[in-house]
Amino acid sequence: MQIFKVQGMSCGHCVRAITQAVQSRDQAADVQVDLAAGEVRVASRLAEEQVLAAIREEGYQAEAA
């Protein structure tokens, strides 16, 4: 499980956008978003940089936790 700190998430749309962005690169990815903590947890075959790139392409600031 990879954990990322993501800024700018505030609603269900954010959750869907991030989930879809990661799953577009790995359909089997398990994406868990914690809006209150500003965390995204991802279980995926993708490398950390690939997940970060997917999140950042949606317009969010993200870094490995």
N, C-alpha and C positions, 0 to 999 in steps of 0.2 A: 504494500500500500504506500503510495507516494502522497505526501501532504504538501499543499501549496498555500501560501498566504496571498489572498486576492483582494485588492481594493476596488471599491466602486459597486459591489454587489448589494442590491437593496430589495429585490422583489422576485416573484416567480418567473418573470421574463428573463432575469439574469440567470437563474438556475437553469432554465431551458436552453438559453443561448450557450452557456458553458458546457452543459451536458451534451448538446448536439455537436458542438465544435469538437469535443474530444472523441465522441462516438463516430464522427465522420471519418476519423483517422483509424479508429479501432472499434468496430461495431460491438465487440464483446466487452468493452471497457465498463467497469462499474464505477460510476461517478456519484459521489456524495457531496452535497453542498451544504455548508453550515453558514447561513447568512449572518447570524449573530456573532459568530467567531471570526468571520471573514476567511474561512478555510474551505478548501476544496480537497477532497481525498479521492484519489484515483487508483484503481487496481487495473492495470493494463500492461500489454506487452510493449507499449510505447516507451521510449527513453524519456527521461525527465525533460530534456530540452524540447522534445516533440510535443509533450503535453503543455509546457509553458508557451510554446509558439501558438498552439491552438487557442489557448486562453487569451493571449495577447492580441491575436488577430481579431478577436471579438471586441477589442477596445479596453480591456481591463489590464491593470498593472498587476503582475503576478511574479512571485519568487518562491523558490523552494523554502519550506519551513524548516 
